[in-house]
Amino acid sequence: MFIKSSCDFSCFFLQETGITKLHFWRTKQKTEVDFVIERGLDLLPIEVKFISKKNIIPTGLRGFIEKFHPKKALVVNLSLSNNGVAINNTKINFIYPFELHHDLLRTN
């Protein structure tokens, strides 16, 4: 496949990873999650931070997890990569940006 524009790349990336819908989430109190990927009935919240110290879960991501109970959540950042922690039954992974594509394919 020849990719000639950023739109072509975006469409290819979304199709290759099985993403059917891409959203963001924000409450009336202004807490938010940067990206929410919808794959069929599954939701995958992704929070993007420049630096994550330890395994601290951002407030917006914690609120999303408590409300929607996804199987998995991601915190994409430049300082920490590990299997993270769990809140209830949600596994939260901290990953570097270059790991995102691989992680999305593996989740598929």
C-alpha positions as CSV (number, residue, x, y, z in Angstrom):
1,M,0.0,0.0,0.0
2,F,1.4,3.4,-1.0
3,I,0.6,6.1,1.6
4,K,0.5,9.5,0.0
5,S,-1.0,11.8,2.7
6,S,-1.5,11.9,6.5
7,C,-5.1,11.1,5.9
8,D,-4.2,7.9,4.1
9,F,-1.8,7.1,7.0
10,S,-4.4,7.7,9.6
11,C,-7.0,5.6,7.8
12,F,-4.4,2.8,7.3
13,F,-3.4,2.9,11.0
14,L,-7.0,2.8,12.2
15,Q,-7.9,0.0,9.9
16,E,-4.7,-2.0,10.6
17,T,-5.2,-1.8,14.4
18,G,-9.0,-2.7,14.3
19,I,-10.1,0.7,15.7
20,T,-13.6,1.4,14.6
21,K,-14.1,4.7,16.4
22,L,-11.8,7.2,18.1
23,H,-13.2,9.6,20.8
24,F,-12.1,11.7,23.8
25,W,-14.0,11.9,27.1
26,R,-14.6,14.8,29.4
27,T,-16.9,15.3,32.4
28,K,-18.8,18.5,33.5
29,Q,-16.0,18.9,36.1
30,K,-13.5,19.1,33.3
31,T,-11.6,15.9,34.0
32,E,-10.8,14.1,30.8
33,V,-9.2,11.2,28.9
34,D,-7.2,12.2,25.8
35,F,-8.3,9.3,23.6
36,V,-10.9,6.6,23.8
37,I,-10.7,3.8,21.2
38,E,-13.8,1.9,20.5
39,R,-13.5,-1.7,19.1
40,G,-16.9,-3.3,18.9
41,L,-18.1,-3.3,22.5
42,D,-14.7,-2.7,24.1
43,L,-13.3,0.7,25.1
44,L,-9.6,1.5,25.5
45,P,-8.9,4.8,27.3
46,I,-5.5,6.3,26.5
47,E,-4.0,9.2,28.5
48,V,-1.0,11.0,27.1
49,K,1.5,12.6,29.6
50,F,4.9,14.1,28.9
51,I,6.4,12.5,32.1
52,S,4.8,9.9,34.4
53,K,6.4,9.5,37.8
54,K,5.9,6.1,39.3
55,N,2.6,4.4,38.6
56,I,0.3,7.4,39.3
57,I,-3.0,7.2,37.5
58,P,-4.2,10.6,36.2
59,T,-7.5,11.7,37.7
60,G,-9.5,11.7,34.4
61,L,-8.3,8.2,33.6
62,R,-9.2,7.0,37.1
63,G,-12.7,8.5,36.7
64,F,-13.2,6.8,33.3
65,I,-12.2,3.5,34.7
66,E,-14.5,3.7,37.6
67,K,-17.4,4.7,35.4
68,F,-16.9,2.3,32.4
69,H,-14.8,-0.6,33.7
70,P,-12.6,-1.2,30.6
71,K,-10.5,-4.3,30.5
72,K,-7.3,-2.2,29.8
73,A,-6.1,1.4,29.8
74,L,-2.9,3.0,28.6
75,V,-0.8,5.9,29.8
76,V,1.6,7.0,27.0
77,N,4.6,9.0,28.3
78,L,8.3,9.6,27.8
79,S,9.6,8.4,31.1
80,L,8.0,5.1,32.2
81,S,7.3,1.7,30.6
82,N,5.9,-1.1,32.6
83,N,2.9,-3.3,33.1
84,G,1.6,-0.8,35.6
85,V,-1.1,-1.4,38.0
86,A,-4.8,-2.4,38.2
87,I,-7.9,-0.7,39.4
88,N,-10.6,-3.2,40.0
89,N,-10.4,-5.4,36.9
90,T,-8.8,-2.8,34.6
91,K,-5.1,-3.3,33.8
92,I,-3.2,0.0,33.3
93,N,0.0,-0.1,31.3
94,F,2.5,2.7,31.1
95,I,4.1,2.7,27.6
96,Y,6.5,4.8,25.5
97,P,4.9,6.5,22.4
98,F,6.8,4.1,20.0
99,E,5.1,1.1,21.8
100,L,1.6,2.3,21.1
101,H,1.2,0.8,17.6
102,H,2.5,-2.6,18.8
103,D,0.3,-2.5,21.9
104,L,-2.8,-1.7,19.8
105,L,-2.0,-4.6,17.4
106,R,-1.5,-7.0,20.4
107,T,-4.8,-5.9,22.0
108,N,-6.6,-6.6,18.7
